Structures are given as C-alpha cells and as structure tokens.
Amino acid sequence: MADHQEASVTLPSAPASVTAARRYVTGVLTEWGMPDSADTADTVRLIVSELATNAVQHTLGQSPTFTVDVRLERDEQLRIGVTDSHPRWPRRLPAAVQQDNGRGMVIIRSLTAESGGKLTVVPTREGGKTVWIVLPWRTPVQ
C-alpha cells in the first residue's frame, strides 16, 4: 500500500448528506482494506455521522457545503476531517441542554479517546474550521 492515500467529497449542507458522507467514508475504508464489519469501521461511521450532522445542523445556513477528507498515512494513522465555512467552533453544551441534543461532540471525543486517537479543530483560511479525528489504523490480520 502507498505511504499516503487521500479521498475527499464535498456535499451540500442538507440532512441527506449525513448518510452520503457515512457511505462515502465506508466505501473508501473498504477500498483501503478495512472490512465493513470491523469494529473500527463502526466507530468511524458513527464519528463521521456525528461530524456531518454538526456541519449540517450547527452552521445555521452559513455553510452551504461541507467537505469530508479521509487520509491514510503509512498504514498507521487514519485521519478524518470535516470542514465547513461557519466560523463558530464546536463547544460543549451544559448538561441540562444536552438532554435532547448537543451530545455529538461528547460522543465523538469519547469514541476517539476509546480508540486511542485524538481530536483537533483547525481554522481554515476562509474563516471556517476543520474538525480532525486521528485514529490508529487497524485492520484484521488475515
């Protein structure tokens, strides 16, 4: 496998794009050797769903699209980034507000930590941000 592989897709900020983002990433990971049934694949699907949902719901119409980047570096690190053009960064909501919604970042942080990864938020030149998840790349031994 190559030292570095990349894939990306830009989608409209619409609810249907959450499913499209999840399917896109699943397809890319399968091409790169991760079985659809792997535990890591389930974790990645949930993280991508939450990140895409945030990009759709919390940009308040100020980001007409969002981009999902997937990178595999030296068969060691999987990087997934979701970029939107809204300037507000994700933030943790008070527990009282989180009862009906607002748990997305908590879920993402928890899944990332449990998988031995890390989460960062980086500003874009255009004034938006990218939420990056870095996870160890694990595929089942055949």
C-alpha positions in Angstrom: 0.0 0.0 0.0 1.2 3.6 -0.7 2.7 5.7 2.1 -0.2 8.2 1.8 -3.7 7.8 0.4 -6.4 10.5 0.3 -10.0 10.8 -0.6 -12.5 13.7 -0.3 -16.0 14.6 -1.0 -17.9 17.9 -0.8 -21.6 17.6 0.0 -24.5 20.1 0.4 -25.3 21.1 4.0 -28.5 19.0 4.0 -29.7 16.2 6.2 -29.4 13.6 3.4 -25.7 14.4 3.2 -25.1 12.8 6.6 -25.9 9.4 5.1 -24.0 10.2 1.9 -20.9 11.1 4.0 -21.1 8.0 6.0 -21.4 5.8 2.9 -18.6 7.6 1.2 -16.2 7.0 4.1 -17.3 3.4 4.4 -16.6 2.8 0.7 -13.1 4.5 1.0 -12.1 2.4 4.0 -13.3 -0.8 2.3 -11.1 0.1 -0.8 -8.2 0.6 1.6 -8.6 -2.8 3.2 -10.8 -2.3 6.2 -13.7 -4.8 6.2 -17.1 -3.2 6.6 -17.7 -5.5 9.6 -14.6 -4.3 11.6 -15.2 -2.6 14.9 -13.1 0.3 13.8 -15.4 0.7 10.8 -18.4 1.0 13.1 -16.6 3.6 15.2 -15.6 5.6 12.1 -19.2 5.5 10.7 -20.6 6.9 14.0 -17.9 9.6 14.2 -18.5 10.7 10.6 -22.2 10.7 11.2 -21.8 13.0 14.2 -19.3 15.3 12.5 -21.5 15.6 9.4 -24.6 16.2 11.5 -22.8 19.0 13.3 -21.7 20.5 9.9 -25.4 20.5 8.7 -27.2 21.5 11.9 -24.9 24.0 13.6 -23.7 26.1 10.7 -27.1 27.9 10.7 -27.2 28.1 6.9 -23.9 29.9 6.8 -22.0 27.0 5.2 -23.8 25.8 2.0 -21.5 22.7 1.8 -19.1 20.7 3.9 -16.2 18.6 2.9 -15.1 15.2 4.3 -11.4 14.3 3.9 -10.1 10.9 4.6 -6.3 10.2 4.8 -4.3 7.1 5.5 -0.7 7.7 6.4 1.8 4.8 6.2 -0.8 2.2 7.1 -0.5 3.7 10.7 -2.9 6.6 11.0 -6.4 7.3 9.7 -7.2 11.0 9.6 -10.8 12.1 9.0 -11.6 15.8 8.7 -14.9 17.6 8.3 -14.7 21.1 7.1 -17.4 23.8 7.0 -17.3 27.5 6.4 -19.0 28.6 9.6 -16.6 30.4 12.0 -18.0 29.1 15.2 -16.1 26.2 16.7 -17.8 23.2 18.3 -18.3 23.6 22.0 -19.5 21.5 24.9 -23.1 22.4 26.0 -24.2 22.4 29.6 -25.6 19.1 30.8 -29.2 20.5 31.0 -29.1 21.5 27.3 -27.6 18.1 26.3 -30.7 16.1 27.3 -32.3 16.3 23.9 -29.4 17.2 21.7 -25.9 18.6 21.9 -24.1 15.3 22.7 -22.4 14.9 19.3 -19.0 16.3 20.4 -19.2 14.3 23.6 -19.8 11.1 21.6 -17.0 12.0 19.1 -14.5 12.8 21.9 -15.4 9.6 23.8 -15.1 7.3 20.7 -11.9 8.9 19.6 -10.3 8.5 23.0 -11.5 4.9 23.4 -9.9 4.1 20.0 -6.6 5.6 21.1 -7.0 8.7 18.9 -7.2 12.4 19.2 -9.4 15.3 18.1 -8.3 18.7 17.0 -10.1 21.7 15.5 -8.1 23.8 13.0 -9.2 27.1 11.4 -9.4 27.4 7.6 -8.0 30.3 5.6 -11.6 31.1 4.6 -12.7 31.6 8.2 -14.3 28.2 8.8 -12.9 25.2 10.6 -11.9 21.6 10.2 -12.6 19.1 12.9 -9.9 16.4 12.6 -10.0 12.9 14.1 -6.8 10.9 14.1 -7.2 7.2 14.8 -4.7 4.3 14.7 -5.2 2.3 11.5 -6.2 -1.3 12.4 -7.3 -3.9 10.0 -7.9 -7.5 11.0 -5.0 -9.9 10.3 -6.0 -12.3 7.6 
